[in-house]
Amino acid sequence: MIAQKIVGEHGGSIEVESEEGTGTCFVVRLPAGDGAASGTGI
């Protein structure tokens, strides 16, 4: 829930797929930005 809140506050999403005996896959999507928020320009 902590990660979901942080990602959501940045306009992103988290997807989870789980299959018993195989494992779990987490996909975190964040929008591309211009770096202005971090001040790094990266």
N, CA, C and O of each residue as an XYZ file, in Angstrom:
168
protein
N       0.821     -1.184      0.000
C       0.000      0.000      0.000
C       0.869      1.254      0.000
O       0.454      2.277     -0.543
N       2.040      1.207      0.581
C       2.911      2.374      0.580
C       3.372      2.667     -0.848
O       3.302      3.808     -1.305
N       3.840      1.639     -1.546
C       4.304      1.837     -2.921
C       3.167      2.331     -3.808
O       3.374      3.210     -4.644
N       1.976      1.781     -3.637
C       0.821      2.186     -4.437
C       0.517      3.674     -4.229
O       0.199      4.384     -5.183
N       0.614      4.132     -3.005
C       0.347      5.543     -2.710
C       1.397      6.442     -3.362
O       1.054      7.453     -3.975
N       2.658      6.083     -3.233
C       3.730      6.893     -3.809
C       3.608      6.943     -5.338
O       3.688      8.015     -5.939
N       3.416      5.786     -5.953
C       3.293      5.733     -7.408
C       2.061      6.503     -7.871
O       2.122      7.232     -8.860
N       0.948      6.346     -7.166
C      -0.282      7.066     -7.512
C      -0.124      8.572     -7.406
O      -0.673      9.309     -8.225
N       0.619      9.040     -6.411
C       0.845     10.477     -6.250
C       1.686     11.053     -7.380
O       1.680     12.263     -7.605
N       2.408     10.196     -8.090
C       3.217     10.635     -9.219
C       2.518     10.351    -10.557
O       3.132     10.456    -11.619
N       1.244      9.995    -10.493
C       0.476      9.776    -11.719
C       0.722      8.438    -12.374
O       0.433      8.262    -13.558
N       1.248      7.496    -11.623
C       1.558      6.188    -12.182
C       0.591      5.110    -11.725
O      -0.438      5.393    -11.112
N       0.940      3.872    -12.036
C       0.108      2.737    -11.652
C       0.984      1.524    -11.367
O       2.133      1.448    -11.802
N       0.414      0.581    -10.627
C       1.079     -0.690    -10.352
C       0.141     -1.810    -10.781
O      -1.041     -1.812    -10.437
N       0.684     -2.763    -11.540
C      -0.075     -3.941    -11.954
C       0.590     -5.168    -11.342
O       1.815     -5.231    -11.242
N      -0.216     -6.138    -10.937
C       0.312     -7.363    -10.347
C      -0.333     -8.564    -11.011
O      -1.554     -8.629    -11.150
N       0.493     -9.509    -11.417
C       0.004    -10.787    -11.936
C       0.681    -11.882    -11.133
O       1.899    -11.868    -10.955
N      -0.111    -12.834    -10.647
C       0.433    -13.899     -9.829
C      -0.097    -15.240    -10.304
O      -1.278    -15.386    -10.619
N       0.799    -16.215    -10.348
C       0.406    -17.568    -10.719
C       1.043    -18.531     -9.731
O       2.264    -18.574     -9.577
N       0.200    -19.295     -9.072
C       0.679    -20.231     -8.069
C       1.685    -21.197     -8.673
O       1.452    -21.776     -9.734
N       2.791    -21.359     -7.990
C       3.833    -22.272     -8.444
C       4.806    -21.642     -9.423
O       5.868    -22.205     -9.690
N       4.455    -20.471     -9.965
C       5.315    -19.800    -10.937
C       5.942    -18.541    -10.359
O       7.142    -18.310    -10.508
N       5.126    -17.729     -9.700
C       5.649    -16.501     -9.102
C       4.731    -15.324     -9.344
O       3.601    -15.474     -9.809
N       5.238    -14.162     -9.022
C       4.463    -12.929     -9.116
C       5.250    -11.909     -9.920
O       6.467    -11.789     -9.772
N       4.545    -11.175    -10.773
C       5.149    -10.136    -11.599
C       4.519     -8.796    -11.238
O       3.299     -8.643    -11.289
N       5.356     -7.828    -10.873
C       4.895     -6.477    -10.564
C       5.360     -5.551    -11.678
O       6.528     -5.579    -12.065
N       4.450     -4.730    -12.195
C       4.791     -3.741    -13.205
C       4.455     -2.372    -12.633
O       3.309     -2.101    -12.275
N       5.466     -1.512    -12.550
C       5.275     -0.142    -12.052
C       5.436      0.792    -13.239
O       6.468      0.783    -13.910
N       4.410      1.601    -13.497
C       4.446      2.551    -14.613
C       4.396      3.967    -14.060
O       3.525      4.314    -13.262
N       5.354      4.778    -14.504
C       5.404      6.187    -14.121
C       5.476      7.021    -15.401
O       6.129      6.630    -16.369
N       4.808      8.160    -15.397
C       4.860      9.001    -16.587
C       6.260      9.588    -16.781
O       6.951      9.914    -15.817
N       6.655      9.712    -18.032
C       7.942     10.350    -18.355
C       7.804     11.841    -18.081
O       6.774     12.445    -18.379
N       8.828     12.413    -17.525
C       8.783     13.833    -17.214
C       9.991     14.542    -17.774
O      10.841     13.936    -18.426
N      10.058     15.826    -17.514
C      11.169     16.627    -18.012
C      12.275     16.807    -16.971
O      13.254     17.506    -17.230
N      12.131     16.188    -15.802
C      13.152     16.277    -14.769
C      13.026     17.506    -13.888
O      13.837     17.696    -12.981
N      12.035     18.338    -14.132
C      11.899     19.584    -13.374
C      11.631     19.333    -11.891
O      12.089     20.104    -11.047
N      10.910     18.287    -11.564
C      10.559     18.020    -10.165
C      11.795     17.679     -9.340
O      11.887     18.080     -8.179
N      12.740     16.953     -9.911
C      13.930     16.556     -9.155
C      15.033     17.595     -9.244
O      15.967     17.584     -8.442
N      14.932     18.490    -10.213
C      15.958     19.504    -10.382
C      17.211     19.002    -11.059
O      18.197     19.731    -11.163
N      17.186     17.738    -11.532
C      18.380     17.173    -12.148
C      18.392     17.317    -13.664
O      19.452     17.277    -14.290
N      17.211     17.485    -14.251
C      17.133     17.590    -15.701
C      17.291     16.261    -16.402
O      17.424     16.211    -17.625
N      17.278     15.189    -15.639
C      17.439     13.851    -16.208
C      16.093     13.279    -16.551
O      16.007     12.154    -17.045
